Amino acid sequence: MTNDQNLKQSVLDELNWEPSINSASIGVTAKDGVVTLTGNVETFSQKHAAELAALRVHDVKAVAEEIEVKLPFDVKHGDAEIAEAALHRLAWDSLVPKDAVKVTVADG
């Protein structure tokens, strides 16, 4: 096996070992130490966990994370509605200073 194939397999093994994600829907490619993660997961925390798992693998120099979050339900909200909800939630949190966080929403 080439180094790229070994690295890809090591990342796949690490993703399979990570209990917080379902690795079956995540694809991996590797070239010269750069790993690309593709596919989809159900939550942003799973997306983040997959990236961290890949970064834990020895010889991974960089991770290009292209995983899409596909929520497990059919309800869709527009970007404006999501941004407004985020602003309202931040306003209710007394630990977050007013106007300290800027919200950006793209494609849900």
C-alpha atoms as one frame of an Amber mdcrd trajectory, in Angstrom:
protein
   0.000   0.000   0.000   1.125   3.561  -0.665   1.476   6.141   2.081  -1.738
   7.839   0.911  -3.646   4.552   1.096  -2.235   3.844   4.567  -3.169   7.318
   5.735  -6.684   6.976   4.329  -7.131   3.635   6.100  -5.791   5.051   9.368
  -8.298   7.917   9.209 -11.131   5.503   8.388 -10.111   3.354  11.354 -10.084
   6.399  13.648 -13.525   7.473  12.391 -14.847   3.955  13.030 -13.385   4.057
  16.545 -15.015   7.426  17.384 -18.280   6.596  19.217 -19.950   9.969  18.657
 -20.239   9.633  14.878 -21.656   7.232  12.316 -18.669   6.799  10.034 -20.605
   4.855   7.397 -21.701   8.081   5.726 -18.261   9.741   5.715 -15.843   9.387
   2.831 -12.078   9.895   3.095  -9.385  10.707   0.560  -5.717  11.360   1.309
  -2.919  12.930  -0.698   0.474  13.936   0.679  -0.809  14.234   4.246  -3.904
  16.241   3.322  -7.108  14.414   4.199 -10.477  15.327   2.706 -13.644  14.307
   4.538 -16.877  14.147   2.527 -20.393  12.844   3.049 -23.043  13.826   5.536
 -23.885  13.594   9.222 -26.953  14.474  11.315 -25.447  17.097  13.648 -22.783
  19.778  13.722 -21.172  18.054  16.702 -20.706  14.904  14.596 -19.134  17.017
  11.853 -16.723  18.535  14.374 -15.969  15.140  15.940 -15.087  13.705  12.520
 -12.658  16.541  11.873 -11.023  16.101  15.287 -10.761  12.343  14.760  -8.963
  12.860  11.453  -6.579  15.368  13.038  -5.669  12.812  15.729  -4.143  10.493
  13.129  -0.371  10.587  12.882   0.904  12.006   9.556  -2.271  14.025   8.890
  -0.961  17.484   8.033  -4.271  19.140   7.136  -7.971  18.326   6.923 -10.276
  19.632   4.202 -13.670  19.161   5.788 -16.497  18.977   3.242 -19.051  17.136
   5.353 -22.617  18.352   5.051 -25.016  18.367   7.984 -28.346  16.847   6.975
 -30.828  17.209   9.765 -32.872  14.041  10.425 -36.207  15.726   9.771 -37.909
  17.391   6.835 -38.605  20.770   8.438 -36.753  23.511   6.589 -36.192  27.051
   7.824 -35.006  30.031   5.817 -31.698  31.692   6.595 -33.410  34.857   7.866
 -35.571  32.827  10.256 -32.546  30.924  11.575 -30.523  34.121  12.033 -33.391
  35.776  13.891 -33.787  32.756  16.186 -30.051  32.775  16.936 -30.129  36.474
  17.795 -33.103  35.971  20.112 -31.359  33.067  21.847 -28.195  35.120  22.343
 -30.232  38.022  23.724 -31.687  35.738  26.402 -28.240  34.598  27.580 -27.041
  36.990  30.286 -23.458  35.715  29.966 -23.177  36.955  26.364 -22.588  40.735
  26.152 -24.976  42.574  23.843 -23.691  42.736  20.250 -20.616  40.628  21.130
 -21.553  37.874  18.678 -22.327  38.375  14.994 -24.526  35.724  13.397 -24.036
  34.487   9.838 -26.287  31.882   8.238 -25.760  30.291   4.832 -27.866  27.555
   3.263 -29.626  26.690   6.504
